[in-house]
Amino acid sequence: MIKKILKIIISVFILIIIFSLYMANRMDVFKTLTAKTPDLCSVLPMDGSAEDIKIDYERGIAYLSLEDRAALIKGEDVQGTIVKINLNKTPYELQPALSQQPDHLRPHGISLYIDKNGQRHLGVINHPKNRESGAETVELFSEGRSGLFDYQQTVIDTSFESPNALVLVAQDKFYLGNDKGAQTMFGKIQEQLGRPMSKIAYFNGNTVVIAAKNLSQVSGINVSNNQEYLFASETTAQRIAIFSIDAGNGELNKLETIKISGSPDNINITDKGDIVVAAIPKVIALIQHFISFQSEKVIPAPSQVLRFNWEFESLGSKPKIDELFLSEGNDLSTASVGTIWKNRLFMGSIDDKKLLICDL
């Protein structure tokens, strides 16, 4: 009897060790970072952080999802907005992008769409004050004569479970990525352990349908310049999922996944078709960063930006991934987005109140 009990204790102890090592590996505990940053970088201070950035390459204007997320993490009641930067004019200056500020706006992912007539349209994920009970929405805007964006409509659907990123494919059509999908406590535990439960929703202008499911925390989403392919960040799986798009009904067909060296966040596509991805290089450091908000001294978290090119003709081959930026976070903490304008890298953050701009 004693031998049986001893065997059970040893087995449980071994399982605990295996589970601990598994979770430590998922959180990059054993990962070491080697900094790689451009020689020339500058900082643009802001009143909040730019979690997402989209560039109008025809005009040279960057649009930023701006909010004091550091204050939000501390539990303060803050509101955000959308601002723009004329990239053709230095020094860079933040200007309002909306003609009228909504009563409530806590923006997350944003998307810019230019129709065949050259009119600009903007989509914005808007989080409620109470994310446990409030409705998640997408706010749609169109550019007016003033050059500012006028409110058009609000889209609400129960499939917007935990919206993180979206991409417009028409004035009133978009794909939306949820970074969580579990509905029960047991499901949430499974999701944290790696079970893929996130979904991509598609709004066709009238209704919302699920275009893809069984994904691992979709935190970034974008489409190719020809709108034939969709790219989605599977953050906890450290990979980019690639889908073909059915132009008729918006359905997504998964083609392949590309493994990367970090946990991907927002995705941008340059005018040349390059895919630029911000990533979390070390998850445990990000967790420690958020925990540090409870103390007097906030610990910065590492930042990483990657770039690669993908073509359907090269399906199955591993693309060359360039690491454009990697730092411990003292220059820019918690980078969530990177984008390129004329060989200059613009990086925004989850909660760092600045843009870091580097010459490549």
N, C-alpha and C positions, 0 to 999 in steps of 0.2 A: 504493500500500500504506500509506504514511504517513497519507494522508488518511482511509483506512478506519479505521485504528487511532485516529486523532484523533476521528473521529465516534463510535466506540464509547466512548472515554473520556468524551467530552462527554455522551453519552446516559446512561452509568452515573452520572455526576455529577449530571445532572438528576433521574434516578430517586431517588438518595440524598436530594436536597433535597426532592423531593415526599414521599417516605416520612417524612422527618424532620418536615416541616410537618404531615403527617397525624397522626403520633403526638403531636406537640406539641399539636395541636388536641384530640385525644382526652383528653389529660391536663390540659386547661384552662390551658395555659401562658400564653395570651394573654388570659385572662379576668381582669377586675378586679372586686373585691368592694366593695360599699357597705354598711357595717354598718347593721343595723336590729334594735334590741333593745328590749324593754319597759323602762319606767322603773323598775319595782320588781321586783327579783329577789333571791333568797336562795340560799344554798348549804347542802346537807346533806352533810357529810363522811361517807365510808364507807371500809371496809377494802378494797374492791375497786370495780370499775366495773359499772354496770348496763347491759349490752349490750341487754337487752330488758326492757320493762315491760308488764304487762297489768293493767287495772283491772276490778274487780268493781263495776259501777255500782249494783247493788242494795244492796250493803252498804257501799260506799265504802272498799274495800281495794285497795291496789296490790301486785302481786307482781313481784319483781325477780329477774332472772338475775344473780347476784352472783359475781364472781371477780376475783382480782388479775391482770388480764390484762396489766398493765404488767410484772409479774414474769414472766409466762408468755412475753412477747415477748423478755425477756432470757434465756430458757432455763431458768428456775427451775421446779422441780417443785411446782406448786400445785394445790389443789383448790378447787372453788367450791361454791355452795349456792343455795337459793332462799329469799328472805326476803320479808316483807310489811310494809306500812305501813298503819296505820289512818288514813285521810285525814280522818276526822271529829274527830280529836283532835290538837291541837298543844301543844307542839312535836312534830314528826314523829319517830317512833322505829322503828328497824329491829327486827323480831322474826322468829324462825325460822318457816318455813312448812311444813317437813317434820317428820313425827313421828320419823323416823330417817334419818340421813344415809347414803346409799349409800357403799360402800367407795371407789368412784371416781366422781367427778362433776366434769366440766368443762362446765358448761352454756353453751348458746348461745341459740338462740331458744326461747321458751316460749309456751304457749297455755293459756287458761282456757276451760272449757266448763261451762255450767250446764244440767242436764237438766230435763225437764218436772216432775220432783219437787223441784226446787230444790237437788239435790245438785251440789257443785262437783267438777270433774275437771281435772287439770293434766297437760299434756304438756311434756316437756323434751328438747331435743336434747342428747345427751351425747357429747362427743368423746373418743376414746381418747388415751392418753398419746403414742403414736406414730401420727400421722395418716396416715403413708405406708403402714403395714402393719396397723394395728389396725382393729377393726370399729367403724363409726359406729352409734350406737343411738338409739332414742327411748324414754325412760322415762315410763311412765304411772302417775299417782297419782290417788287419790280421797280426798275429805275425810272424815275420821273424826269421831267424837263430840267429840273434843278440839278440833276446829277446825283441826287440822293435817292435812296430806296424807299418807296411807299409800301405800306402794308397792304397785302392782298387777301390772305386767308390763313386760318389756323387749321391744321390737320391733327385729329386726335384718333387714336385707335388702341385697343387693348394689346395689340402685338408690339407696341412700343414699350417693351418691358423694362429695359434699361438702356435707352438709346445713347450712343456714344459718338457715332459718326454717320454722315449721310452724304449722298451725291445726287445732284439734280441731273436728270437726263432729258428734261423738257421743262417748260415753264411751271407745270404743275404735276410733274412725275418725278419720283425719286426712289432710291434704294436707301434703306436705313439699317445700320448694324447695331445689334444689341450686345453689350459686353457681358450680360448675364442672362440666364434663361430658366434657372431652377425656380420652382414655385413653393417647394416645401423645404423644411429644415434639413431633412435627409438628402434631398436633391441638392441643396446648397453645399452640403458636406461633400457629396460626390463631385460636384463641379469644382470645388477647391482642390480635390484630389486628382483632377485632370479629366474628368468625364466631359466630353464636348456637348454642351447644351444650349449654346447661343444660336440665334437665328438672324437671317437677313430678311427684312420685310420690304415689299415693293408696293408703292402707292401709284396706281395707274391713272390718277386724276379723278377717280370716283370711289374706288374701294382699295383696301389693303389686302394683299395676299402674302403668304410666306414663300419667298423665292429660294431660300436655302436654309438648312438647319443642320444640327449636329456639328457645330463649329466651336472652337475653343476661344471664347471671349473676343468678339469682334470689336476692336478699338479703332480701326481705321478702315476707310473704304473709298475707292475711287474707280473711275473708268478710263480706258484708253482714249486717246484723242479722237479716234474714229468711232468710239462708243460700241465697239464689238466685243470688248472684254472688260471684266470687272475684277479688281484686285481687293482682297480683304485681309486685314491683319488678324491672325489668330494668335493673340498675345501670349496666352499661357502655353501654347504649343511651340512658340518661337518659330513661326513660319508664316508665309504669305500664300493664301489660297487664290487660285486663278480660275475664273469662270468665263465661259462664252455666254453672250447675251442673245436671247431670241428677240429680235426687233419687233416681232409681231405681238407677243404677249408678255414680254419682259421676263420670261423664265430664265433661270440660270442653270448652266450645265458645268459641273466642276471638271476642269481639265487636269490640273496638277497642283502641287504645293511646292514651295521653295523654302528650304530651311535657311534661317539667318542666325547670326551670332548673338542676338539679343531678343528681347520681347517686344515685338513691333507695336507701334502706336499709329499715329496719323500717316496717311499716304498722300503724296502729291505727285502729279505727273507734269513734267516740264513741257515747254513748247516743242522741244526736240524729242519728246517721248520717253525721256529717262524717268525712272521711278525712284523717288526720294522718300525714304522711310526714317522717321525718328524711332528710336528703340530704347527700352530700359535695359542697360547693359548688366545690371546686377539688382535683382528683385529685392533681396534682403536689405540692400542699402536704401531702396525706396521706402520700404516698410519702416526702417529706422528713422528715415527723414520725417515721415508723417507722425510717428510716435514722438519725435523731438519737439513737435509743436506744443506739447503739453509742458515743456520746460522753458526756461528763459533763453537758451541758446539753441537755435535751429541748426540741425546738421544737414549740409547740402547732400544731394543725391547725384550720382553720375548721369551724364548725358551722352547720347550716341546718335549719329546720323549716318545712314548708309545710302548708296546709290547703285542701281543696276538697270540693265536694259533687258526687256523680254519681248520676244516675237513668237507668234504661233508656229512659224516654220521651224523654230528651234525647240519645239515641245519635247520634253524629256531630257534635254541637255541642261547642265548646271550653269546658270549665267555667272559671269564674273561680277562679284559684289565688291564695290569700293567703299572703304570706310573713310568718309569725309571728315568725321569729327568724333573724338572720344575724349572725355575728360572726367575727372573725379567730381566735378560739379561746382568748383569754386568760381569758375567764370560764368557758368549757366547751370543751375540746378534743375533737375527733372524735365529735361527737354521732351516735349510732346509732339513737336512738329518741326520739319525742316523743309525749305523750299529754295529754289535757285532762280535768280534774276541776273542775267548778264555776268555769269561766272562769279556771282556773289551769293553766299549762303546766308539765308535768314532763318534764325531759329527762335521758336517760342517755347514756352514752358507751361507746366501744369500750374505752378504757383509762384515762380520767380518773376518779379515785377520789372521785366526788361526784355528787349530783343537783343540777341547777340548776332552781330553781322560780321561775317568773315569773308575775305577775299580768297578764293580757291586757287 
